[in-house]
Amino acid sequence: MGAQAAPATRRRLGMGAAVVLVIAAAVITLALGFVRTGSSTEVETFPQAAPSIAPATVYVHVSGEVQTPGLYRLSDGARVVDAVAAAGGFTADAAPGGVNLARPVSDGEQLVVPAEGAETPAPAEGAAPPGAGDGRIDLNTADIAALDTLPRVGPAIAQRILDWRDEHGRFTSVDDLMAVPGIGEKMLAALRDLVTV
């Protein structure tokens, strides 16, 4: 009976050892798979896959009643308040209400901070629309009556142009008209040679 128990015990030990070896082999295979996956990810990570992109910049010419007038490079998305701060802030003679500090600035824009009492008056009703001297209408100074004389622009669109100008500040390009609700590419094409900024 003892002799028969020994082979059965050996058989069980052999089977247990085989199971342990199979489990150990599976664990090693999985571990190698994880290590290989981790190392292959590192190998596939190229420096150009995550380039260091320099932030976009805009150039703004700040003049008028600021401490240090000049050309300033600002980050894209900067606002008038950032341009004024870059120029050292307002002078004692500045009229801060003459500029919209919350308006985003555009690349190539000239920002003029007026002196107190020197704000540009709105054109009188019925006055000839200010323009470039060549018959074009200046989007930055025209009143609703002048804008209403443009083809395809009625009183409603003219009012939207004025509202956009009040909210965003000066038009820096005729293409800025595309941001005005109700003006599309066809209307812009019809207006392009008739207006200026």
Contacts in CASP RR format, 6 or more apart in sequence:
PFRMAT RR
TARGET T0000
AUTHOR 0000-0000-0000
METHOD contacts of the structure
MODEL  1
MGAQAAPATRRRLGMGAAVVLVIAAAVITLALGFVRTGSSTEVETFPQAA
PSIAPATVYVHVSGEVQTPGLYRLSDGARVVDAVAAAGGFTADAAPGGVN
LARPVSDGEQLVVPAEGAETPAPAEGAAPPGAGDGRIDLNTADIAALDTL
PRVGPAIAQRILDWRDEHGRFTSVDDLMAVPGIGEKMLAALRDLVTV
55 75 0 8 1.000
55 76 0 8 1.000
56 75 0 8 1.000
56 76 0 8 1.000
57 73 0 8 1.000
57 74 0 8 1.000
57 75 0 8 1.000
57 76 0 8 1.000
58 73 0 8 1.000
58 74 0 8 1.000
58 75 0 8 1.000
58 76 0 8 1.000
58 77 0 8 1.000
58 78 0 8 1.000
58 105 0 8 1.000
58 106 0 8 1.000
58 107 0 8 1.000
58 108 0 8 1.000
58 109 0 8 1.000
59 71 0 8 1.000
59 72 0 8 1.000
59 73 0 8 1.000
59 74 0 8 1.000
59 107 0 8 1.000
59 108 0 8 1.000
60 71 0 8 1.000
60 72 0 8 1.000
60 74 0 8 1.000
60 78 0 8 1.000
60 83 0 8 1.000
60 105 0 8 1.000
60 106 0 8 1.000
60 107 0 8 1.000
60 108 0 8 1.000
60 109 0 8 1.000
60 110 0 8 1.000
60 111 0 8 1.000
61 70 0 8 1.000
61 71 0 8 1.000
61 72 0 8 1.000
61 108 0 8 1.000
61 109 0 8 1.000
61 110 0 8 1.000
61 111 0 8 1.000
62 69 0 8 1.000
62 70 0 8 1.000
62 71 0 8 1.000
62 72 0 8 1.000
62 83 0 8 1.000
62 84 0 8 1.000
62 86 0 8 1.000
62 87 0 8 1.000
62 111 0 8 1.000
62 113 0 8 1.000
63 69 0 8 1.000
63 70 0 8 1.000
63 110 0 8 1.000
63 111 0 8 1.000
63 112 0 8 1.000
63 113 0 8 1.000
64 94 0 8 1.000
64 112 0 8 1.000
64 113 0 8 1.000
64 114 0 8 1.000
64 115 0 8 1.000
65 90 0 8 1.000
65 91 0 8 1.000
65 93 0 8 1.000
65 94 0 8 1.000
65 95 0 8 1.000
65 113 0 8 1.000
65 114 0 8 1.000
65 115 0 8 1.000
66 84 0 8 1.000
66 87 0 8 1.000
66 88 0 8 1.000
66 89 0 8 1.000
66 90 0 8 1.000
66 91 0 8 1.000
66 94 0 8 1.000
66 113 0 8 1.000
67 87 0 8 1.000
67 88 0 8 1.000
67 89 0 8 1.000
67 90 0 8 1.000
67 91 0 8 1.000
68 87 0 8 1.000
68 88 0 8 1.000
69 87 0 8 1.000
70 87 0 8 1.000
72 83 0 8 1.000
72 86 0 8 1.000
72 87 0 8 1.000
74 82 0 8 1.000
74 83 0 8 1.000
74 86 0 8 1.000
74 105 0 8 1.000
75 82 0 8 1.000
77 104 0 8 1.000
77 105 0 8 1.000
78 104 0 8 1.000
78 105 0 8 1.000
79 101 0 8 1.000
79 102 0 8 1.000
79 103 0 8 1.000
79 104 0 8 1.000
79 105 0 8 1.000
80 99 0 8 1.000
80 100 0 8 1.000
80 101 0 8 1.000
80 102 0 8 1.000
80 103 0 8 1.000
80 104 0 8 1.000
80 105 0 8 1.000
80 111 0 8 1.000
81 101 0 8 1.000
81 102 0 8 1.000
82 105 0 8 1.000
83 105 0 8 1.000
83 111 0 8 1.000
84 90 0 8 1.000
84 99 0 8 1.000
84 101 0 8 1.000
84 111 0 8 1.000
84 113 0 8 1.000
90 96 0 8 1.000
90 113 0 8 1.000
93 115 0 8 1.000
93 116 0 8 1.000
94 113 0 8 1.000
94 114 0 8 1.000
94 115 0 8 1.000
94 116 0 8 1.000
95 113 0 8 1.000
95 114 0 8 1.000
95 115 0 8 1.000
95 116 0 8 1.000
95 117 0 8 1.000
95 118 0 8 1.000
95 119 0 8 1.000
96 113 0 8 1.000
98 113 0 8 1.000
98 114 0 8 1.000
98 119 0 8 1.000
99 111 0 8 1.000
99 113 0 8 1.000
99 114 0 8 1.000
100 167 0 8 1.000
100 168 0 8 1.000
100 169 0 8 1.000
103 167 0 8 1.000
103 168 0 8 1.000
103 169 0 8 1.000
104 168 0 8 1.000
105 111 0 8 1.000
106 172 0 8 1.000
106 173 0 8 1.000
106 176 0 8 1.000
108 172 0 8 1.000
109 170 0 8 1.000
109 172 0 8 1.000
114 120 0 8 1.000
120 141 0 8 1.000
122 143 0 8 1.000
123 129 0 8 1.000
123 130 0 8 1.000
123 141 0 8 1.000
123 142 0 8 1.000
123 143 0 8 1.000
123 146 0 8 1.000
125 143 0 8 1.000
125 145 0 8 1.000
126 143 0 8 1.000
126 145 0 8 1.000
127 143 0 8 1.000
129 137 0 8 1.000
129 138 0 8 1.000
129 141 0 8 1.000
129 142 0 8 1.000
129 143 0 8 1.000
129 145 0 8 1.000
129 146 0 8 1.000
129 149 0 8 1.000
130 138 0 8 1.000
130 141 0 8 1.000
130 142 0 8 1.000
131 137 0 8 1.000
131 138 0 8 1.000
131 141 0 8 1.000
131 142 0 8 1.000
131 196 0 8 1.000
132 138 0 8 1.000
132 196 0 8 1.000
136 193 0 8 1.000
136 194 0 8 1.000
136 195 0 8 1.000
136 196 0 8 1.000
137 146 0 8 1.000
137 147 0 8 1.000
137 149 0 8 1.000
137 150 0 8 1.000
137 194 0 8 1.000
137 195 0 8 1.000
137 196 0 8 1.000
138 195 0 8 1.000
138 196 0 8 1.000
138 197 0 8 1.000
139 161 0 8 1.000
139 165 0 8 1.000
139 171 0 8 1.000
139 174 0 8 1.000
139 176 0 8 1.000
139 177 0 8 1.000
139 195 0 8 1.000
139 196 0 8 1.000
139 197 0 8 1.000
140 165 0 8 1.000
140 170 0 8 1.000
140 171 0 8 1.000
140 197 0 8 1.000
143 162 0 8 1.000
144 155 0 8 1.000
144 158 0 8 1.000
144 159 0 8 1.000
144 162 0 8 1.000
147 153 0 8 1.000
147 154 0 8 1.000
147 157 0 8 1.000
147 158 0 8 1.000
147 161 0 8 1.000
147 162 0 8 1.000
148 154 0 8 1.000
148 155 0 8 1.000
148 158 0 8 1.000
150 158 0 8 1.000
150 191 0 8 1.000
150 194 0 8 1.000
150 195 0 8 1.000
151 190 0 8 1.000
151 191 0 8 1.000
151 194 0 8 1.000
152 187 0 8 1.000
152 190 0 8 1.000
152 191 0 8 1.000
153 161 0 8 1.000
153 187 0 8 1.000
153 191 0 8 1.000
157 180 0 8 1.000
157 182 0 8 1.000
157 183 0 8 1.000
157 187 0 8 1.000
160 180 0 8 1.000
160 181 0 8 1.000
160 182 0 8 1.000
160 183 0 8 1.000
161 177 0 8 1.000
161 180 0 8 1.000
161 183 0 8 1.000
164 176 0 8 1.000
164 179 0 8 1.000
164 180 0 8 1.000
165 171 0 8 1.000
168 176 0 8 1.000
168 179 0 8 1.000
170 197 0 8 1.000
171 177 0 8 1.000
171 197 0 8 1.000
172 197 0 8 1.000
173 197 0 8 1.000
174 188 0 8 1.000
174 191 0 8 1.000
174 192 0 8 1.000
174 195 0 8 1.000
174 196 0 8 1.000
174 197 0 8 1.000
175 188 0 8 1.000
176 197 0 8 1.000
177 183 0 8 1.000
177 187 0 8 1.000
177 188 0 8 1.000
177 191 0 8 1.000
177 195 0 8 1.000
178 184 0 8 1.000
178 185 0 8 1.000
178 188 0 8 1.000
183 191 0 8 1.000
END
